[in-house]
Amino acid sequence: MKIKKHFSDLKLFGFLSFSIVVTVSIIISISLKAFEKDFIKTTNTELAHITHGIQANMNAWGQTYQASTKIMAESQKLIEAVEKKNLESIQNQLSHLKKTFFSNAILVTDKDFNIISTTSPQVMVGTKFPLATLKSALLERPVLTYATLGTLPFSEFYASEIRNADGKIVGYLILTYDVTTDKFINLINEYGVDCTIFRGDVRQASTLRGVLGTKINNREIEKTVLKDGKMFIGQVEVRGTDFYAVYSPLKNADGTIAGMVFVAREIKIIKTVTNGILKAIIPICVITAIVVIIILSIQLMFERKKLKSRVKILDSKVNWDALTGANSRQFGIEELEHGYINFMRGLPSPAIMMLDVDNFKSVNDTYGHEAGDQVLKKIIDTIYVNCRTNDKIIRWGGDEFIGIFDGMKPEVIPNFAEKLLNSVQNTKFNFGGKETNVTVSLGFSYFSKKDKQSDDVLSRADLALYKSKENGKNSSCINL
């Protein structure tokens, strides 16, 4: 009887031990899957932020290149040479510009779009510059114009009209930058991810090996990104390697989709660690299983903290203007859309303000661009002092800013605007020992039920700003 009882106890102990191991294995499996899901979600969020950061940097380059093209096109020597069709003088000036401002090619066309001078052998003199590309490149917006020209495979284009003293167009100055060069690769390496630029569905530049010139061949991604213009986030396979990836559209200045950007991280650590642990769970004891799950939990917790920290840093880069401390244009677009949707749902409209620095060009011309940067930063500091903590000031472009003020009624605006104008006017600037003042002009408006999109309110605020300028500047106007 004792032997039978002892044998029965052993069977019970064995069954309980097996049950405990199986139960712990299931718990560990469920926990690991939960951690893996959360880790993937955080990874995808980080990749989306990196994508926004890359696009924001490319748009910032676009603004700089477009402004530089416009400045170069206003050179009197270049205007005279183009007007007189002095090809030798034009070529000398373009060669000098190429040394001081890096570009793959700088071109000049006549008024009929025929290329009359170029710094690059990849573009033939005498050929006609594509009219559609030129019209798109002339749009002064913080987005790029992508196209091909000559043997340049996939380039950013920036253009400016060359006008004579009578204001007539005598030609066009065009600056190009090939996005398949090292500039793109160097940018991506800073983020520590793999990335590819597509022209349409064809890979033009990539950190991955052996993929240039190949097509994506994924109908879902092509439809989502290239046709619908939306972002795709998910797990993909590229030449036998699995990635967590984000695809986002590359849009021209006219809104057409020229290609897309692929940002990804290779799937290695999570699946390797998870599968290895699950295979070793059955033969190990309960204590070992508990130790493993604790170690993994701590490890994944630290990884999540690191990822969330990196997401927070990237978020600050995307949402804030580094020079002035104001919010970025991308942040402003999202806030306007949010305010517009709430207004259409019945909530009160925030007050929308447009601010422009009076005579800002003369500050740059007289004292230099560093002085201009100082003016913008100090003006925004002054504006913030007079605002509430929930008010939003956005750098819209150059010396133009937008304000979004929740709960501000029209009758409050005159006093508020006067306070801002006086504060800015009383701010002293010292340039080279000379003390001076700077003023701003303001325009206000509100959302309307007639608005078809969020930025319709900006057109009214811009008209109000224009009236303020007509009234002698350093003033404000409201357009309801």
Rosetta blueprint (number, residue, H / E / L):
1 M L
2 K H
3 I H
4 K H
5 K H
6 H H
7 F H
8 S H
9 D H
10 L H
11 K H
12 L H
13 F H
14 G H
15 F H
16 L H
17 S H
18 F H
19 S H
20 I H
21 V H
22 V H
23 T H
24 V H
25 S H
26 I H
27 I H
28 I H
29 S H
30 I H
31 S H
32 L H
33 K H
34 A H
35 F H
36 E H
37 K H
38 D H
39 F H
40 I H
41 K H
42 T H
43 T H
44 N H
45 T H
46 E H
47 L H
48 A H
49 H H
50 I H
51 T H
52 H H
53 G H
54 I H
55 Q H
56 A H
57 N H
58 M H
59 N H
60 A H
61 W H
62 G H
63 Q H
64 T H
65 Y H
66 Q H
67 A H
68 S H
69 T H
70 K H
71 I H
72 M H
73 A H
74 E L
75 S L
76 Q H
77 K H
78 L H
79 I H
80 E H
81 A H
82 V H
83 E H
84 K H
85 K L
86 N L
87 L H
88 E H
89 S H
90 I H
91 Q H
92 N H
93 Q H
94 L H
95 S H
96 H H
97 L H
98 K H
99 K H
100 T H
101 F L
102 F L
103 S L
104 N L
105 A E
106 I E
107 L E
108 V E
109 T E
110 D E
111 K L
112 D L
113 F L
114 N E
115 I E
116 I E
117 S E
118 T E
119 T L
120 S L
121 P L
122 Q L
123 V L
124 M L
125 V L
126 G L
127 T L
128 K E
129 F L
130 P L
131 L H
132 A H
133 T H
134 L H
135 K H
136 S H
137 A H
138 L L
139 L L
140 E L
141 R L
142 P L
143 V L
144 L L
145 T L
146 Y E
147 A E
148 T E
149 L E
150 G L
151 T L
152 L E
153 P E
154 F E
155 S E
156 E E
157 F E
158 Y E
159 A E
160 S E
161 E E
162 I E
163 R E
164 N L
165 A L
166 D L
167 G L
168 K L
169 I E
170 V E
171 G E
172 Y E
173 L E
174 I E
175 L E
176 T E
177 Y E
178 D E
179 V L
180 T L
181 T L
182 D H
183 K H
184 F H
185 I H
186 N H
187 L H
188 I H
189 N H
190 E H
191 Y H
192 G L
193 V L
194 D E
195 C E
196 T E
197 I E
198 F E
199 R E
200 G L
201 D L
202 V E
203 R E
204 Q E
205 A E
206 S E
207 T L
208 L L
209 R L
210 G L
211 V L
212 L L
213 G L
214 T L
215 K E
216 I L
217 N L
218 N L
219 R H
220 E H
221 I H
222 E H
223 K H
224 T H
225 V H
226 L H
227 K H
228 D L
229 G L
230 K L
231 M L
232 F E
233 I E
234 G E
235 Q E
236 V E
237 E E
238 V E
239 R L
240 G L
241 T E
242 D E
243 F E
244 Y E
245 A E
246 V E
247 Y E
248 S E
249 P E
250 L E
251 K E
252 N L
253 A L
254 D L
255 G L
256 T L
257 I E
258 A E
259 G E
260 M E
261 V E
262 F E
263 V E
264 A E
265 R E
266 E E
267 I L
268 K L
269 I H
270 I H
271 K H
272 T H
273 V H
274 T H
275 N H
276 G H
277 I H
278 L H
279 K H
280 A H
281 I H
282 I L
283 P L
284 I L
285 C L
286 V H
287 I H
288 T H
289 A H
290 I H
291 V H
292 V H
293 I H
294 I H
295 I H
296 L H
297 S H
298 I H
299 Q H
300 L H
301 M H
302 F H
303 E H
304 R H
305 K H
306 K H
307 L H
308 K H
309 S H
310 R H
311 V H
312 K H
313 I H
314 L H
315 D H
316 S H
317 K H
318 V H
319 N H
320 W E
321 D L
322 A L
323 L L
324 T L
325 G L
326 A L
327 N E
328 S L
329 R H
330 Q H
331 F H
332 G H
333 I H
334 E H
335 E H
336 L H
337 E H
338 H H
339 G H
340 Y H
341 I H
342 N H
343 F H
344 M H
345 R L
346 G L
347 L L
348 P L
349 S L
350 P L
351 A E
352 I E
353 M E
354 M E
355 L E
356 D E
357 V E
358 D L
359 N L
360 F H
361 K H
362 S H
363 V H
364 N H
365 D H
366 T H
367 Y H
368 G L
369 H H
370 E H
371 A H
372 G H
373 D H
374 Q H
375 V H
376 L H
377 K H
378 K H
379 I H
380 I H
381 D H
382 T H
383 I H
384 Y H
385 V H
386 N L
387 C L
388 R L
389 T L
390 N L
391 D L
392 K E
393 I E
394 I E
395 R E
396 W E
397 G E
398 G L
399 D L
400 E E
401 F E
402 I E
403 G E
404 I E
405 F E
406 D L
407 G L
408 M L
409 K L
410 P H
411 E H
412 V H
413 I H
414 P H
415 N H
416 F H
417 A H
418 E H
419 K H
420 L H
421 L H
422 N H
423 S H
424 V H
425 Q H
426 N L
427 T L
428 K E
429 F E
430 N E
431 F E
432 G L
433 G L
434 K E
435 E E
436 T E
437 N E
438 V L
439 T L
440 V E
441 S E
442 L E
443 G E
444 F E
445 S E
446 Y L
447 F L
448 S L
449 K L
450 K L
451 D L
452 K L
453 Q L
454 S L
455 D L
456 D H
457 V H
458 L H
459 S H
460 R H
461 A H
462 D H
463 L H
464 A H
465 L H
466 Y H
467 K H
468 S H
469 K H
470 E H
471 N L
472 G L
473 K L
474 N L
475 S L
476 S E
477 C E
478 I E
479 N L
480 L L
